[in-house]
């Protein structure tokens, strides 16, 4: 009997997986334990082995597609076996088919009737003008005034109306030649973005079919314009008088913009539109006449000379890429933590002189190089044993006080952030912790970490000191009750024995979930941590 294969949950934070690669194809024989696919989770790319046997009858998602947990990704069964009922919800197809068929028929009938009665503007030779999106926050626009009335002849560069947006009053350009057949609203009335405000077309055209439809295409072929022109229409200058010499010349916003960019005085151009109005083609075809010598009067010495700024035309551009599984999970979990757990922060400065000297001596005999972060991880684990309230987590109706110390170590990778866990860190030597963290770092970069590597932390350490960050705050790695942010070691003047001397100081900040950790509790933990790091010999006992 055919069986479905579902997207497995491969980590505690996984909500969906991406099929990185299929190792089997439809028709292949699959045995229990066979590698069927590679699945990219939010933390690593992992092998998916089959726990079922049979012939691969169906593959759902393609490579690169994301699938929710428990969704069907494949079907195994006997060759030629019918599996369609499994894909429709594990119920016999005959039980659900009648109702869906009737619904589908109703939709088809409705759709055919709709299509039969639909008339496009192109078929009537008309152009539908809609309320344009004139600002990034605009929801609707108010018609400040109409510059034409029904029956008037319209040119493509004519500004048919002035529209008040949420930021300014701007002109709406027709981009169509013809007669103004319809005006949708009066001056002072508002229309939502993309609502029909006017229709332009041949004189005498019956536009009733267009008005009876719920919506109409926003533009016809004759209204299509180059992208640069469209962009210019959207960013048209607010309707206001200009301080330049040609401000009173009748010209379309687009023509005025092009003339400004080319340094052309509109007063030198003869307009071809109604009333001598200057449009785009007039500016583009304008050829400046060589200046004729003329007598000029010397300007008074006190008259200020006008400053001419060069024209600089930039280009706005950006790139986009899909959000990967790791970044999706980081966004979801950290947002949940920040807006669910009430955070507060405590910062202390730690004298690192003794720690620096001790580390140098330890690395002379240690089998692996011990870092300052390894010392902090060990000190945190020991301090948590003395302050179990900080090693706790909020469980809704109870607080869990962890008696073990599993320290999560935040690691930056190419696509985001991973937090592998050093388990029972209080009982491990500095060399052991160092070797384990280095191994985790290599696995993280290669995306080879397994769920057992990142699950079960009781406290997290995040260190940005190697990037030169003096101090910072972190969002708690839920369900932990606290997180430690570690800054860089800085050479600063300090007071010792009443004298100002050079010292090495490191700032650490404890982020606490106020539901389980109070201010005094967090402060006491930091004092113990400070004492341990400043006297690292206590970590070797």
Secondary structure, 3 states (H helix, E strand, C coil): CCEEEECCCCCCCCCEEEEEEECCCCCCEECCCCEEEEEECCCCEEEEECCCCEEEEEECCCCCCEEECCCEEEEEECCCCCCHHHHCCCCCHHHHHHHHHHHHHHHHHHHHHHHHHCCCHHHHCCEEEECCCCCCCCCEEEEEEECCCCCCEECCCCEEEEEECCCCEEEEECCCCEEEEEECCCCCCEEECCCEEEEEECCCCCCHHHHHCCCCCCCCHHHCCCHHHHHHHHCCCCCCCCCCCCCCCCECHHHHHHHHHHCCCHHHCCCCCHHHCECHHHHHCCCCCCCCCCCCCCCCCCCCCCCCCCCCCCCCCCCCCCCCHHHHHHHHHHHHHHHHCCEEEEEEEEECHHHHHHHHHHHHHCCCCCCHHHHHHHHHHHHHHHCCCCCEEECCCCEEECCCCCEEEEEEECCEEEEEEECCHHHCCHHHHHHHHHHHHHHHHCCCCCHHHHCCCCEEEEECHHHCCCCCCCCCCCCCCEEEEEEEEEEEEEEECCEEEEEEEEEEEEEEECCCCCHHHHHHHHHHHHHHHHCHHHHCC
